[in-house]
Amino acid sequence: TLFRSDEESSQRASPVPKKRKGRPPNNLQHNERLALGAGVWKMKSETARRDSPKWDPARLNESTRFVLGSRANKALGMGGTRGRIYIKHPELFKYAADPQDKHWLAENQHMKATGGKMAYMLLEEDIHELATSDEYRGCSEFKIEEIKPFTAPPWMIEKMRKCMEMMRTENE
């Protein structure tokens, strides 16, 4: 034929295959990874740290004060590295705010309405405990004024309790 479709001509014209965008496919199935031990270490460490008193849903009540993870990160002198606090302190309970929670946080001026994809909430008590630990005690970059704690509404606290309980028991 005299006329070829764009697709045909692009396939025949270039000997170099088209590059695909995105993440390469993972050829190992979840069960195979577990059998190889890739997921075992993570599961043991997650279970161990979630058994601590910091993961007790009884800690949460209407007078519990929370801090946005981004603010805690800045307050502890890790402002330049987003999310560093979660990597450095995986034992801390962090609650991932859902769209309803984010709406409430924005409405109450705890975060911008155009906030990023994720918004984590930590317990103020845990951040103060970290701040007075040997690791941060002499830190000149510690900025307590960055914390800006707040209380959450009862419906959000209930979601946090359920999340905490579910995460505590998921690997038992």
N, C-alpha and C positions, 0 to 999 in steps of 0.2 A: 504494500500500500504506500501511496505517496504521503499520506498524513499519519503521524503517530501521536498518540496522546502524550501529554507532558510526562506522565509517569513512566511510560515506555522509554521515551527518549532520555530521561534522566538516569534510568537504570542502565541503558546500553551505552550512553555517552561517556560515563566515567567509570574507570576500572576500580576506583577507590570506593569502598562501601560507605553508605551514609552513617554518620555517627548518631547514636541514640542519646537523647538527653535523659537525665535522671539517674537514679541509683541502679547499679547492676543487680540482676536477680540473685537471690540467695538460693543456692542449689541444695543446701542441707535443710532438711525438715527440722522442726522444733524438737521432736523426739530424738533425732539423730544427734543434735547438738548436746542434748542432755546426756545421751549415752557416751559421748566423747568427753563429758565433764565440763563443757563450756559454761553451762548454766548452774552447775552444782555449787560452786563457790559463792556466786551471787545469792543463791537461795539461802545458804547457810548464814551468810553475813547479814542478809536482810532480816531473817528470822531472829537472829541474835540481837540485833539492835532494836527491833520492834518489840522485844519482850521487856524492854526497860520501862521504868516508871514514867518516862516522858511520853509514852504511848498509851497511857491509861486514860480512857474516856472520862473518868471521874474528875480529871483535872479541869475539864471544860465546864464553865457555868456562865451565867449572864454577867458576872463581874470580871471574868477573865479578859485580860487585855492582850490585843494582838498587834503585830507589826508586819508591814509588808516586807517580803523578802528582799526586795530591791533596797529598801531603806536600811534594813539590818545589815546588808552587805556593805553599804556605804559607811554606816556607823562603826563597823568593825575594821574599817580601813581597807576594804577590798573593793572600793567603788569602781575602779577601772576594769575589773574582771567580773562581768555579769555572771551570776550564778555560782560564783566561787564558794559561797557559804554552804551550798548544798553538797558540793563535792568534798569540801574540807570537813564538814560536820554532818554526815549522813544519819547520825543518831537522832537528830532533831526532828520533831514532828513538823511537817509542812503540809498545808492544805492548799490544793489547787482550786482556786476560785472558778466556778462555772459562770456562764453568761449572766444569770440572775444575781449572783454574788458581785460580779464586776459592776453591774448596773448600780447596785446598792453602794458599793465602794466609791463609784464616781459621783453619784448623787449626794453622798455625804462628804465630798471633797477629800477622800483618802487616796484617790488616784485620778489621773486624767481620764476623761471619757474615751480618749483615743489610745489608751494604754495598750501595751504589747499583747502578744498572743497569750502569754501565761502570766498569771498573777498568783503568787504564793503568799500565804499568811502563816506567820510563825508566832509562837507565844512570847510575849514580852519577857516573861520570867526566864525563859531559856536564853534569850539574848543577854539579859543582865548577868545571868550565871556565866555565860561565855566571857563577857566583858571583864568580870572579876577573876577569871581563871588566870593561871600563870602565863598561858599563851598570849593573853591580851592585856594583862595588868599594866605593863610598862609601855604599851603602844601609844605613841604620840599622835597617831592618826585616828584614834578612837574619838568619835563625835557623838556624844549622847543626844544632842539636839536633833540629830538626823532620824532618830527612832520614831517619833510621833505616834505613840500608841493609841489605840481606840478599842472600844468594846463592840461586839457584833450582836445583831438581833437574835432572838431565841431560835428562829427558824434556821438561821445559818449555823448556829452552834449545834443544833440537832443534826444537821448534815455532816458537820465535822466529827461529831461523836460516832456516827454510823461509819464514816470513812475510816476513822482511827481503828474502830473495832474490826472492820473488814480487813484492813491492812495488817492488823496484828495477827489475825487468825488464818489468813490466806495460805500460809506455807506450813501449817501444822499437819 
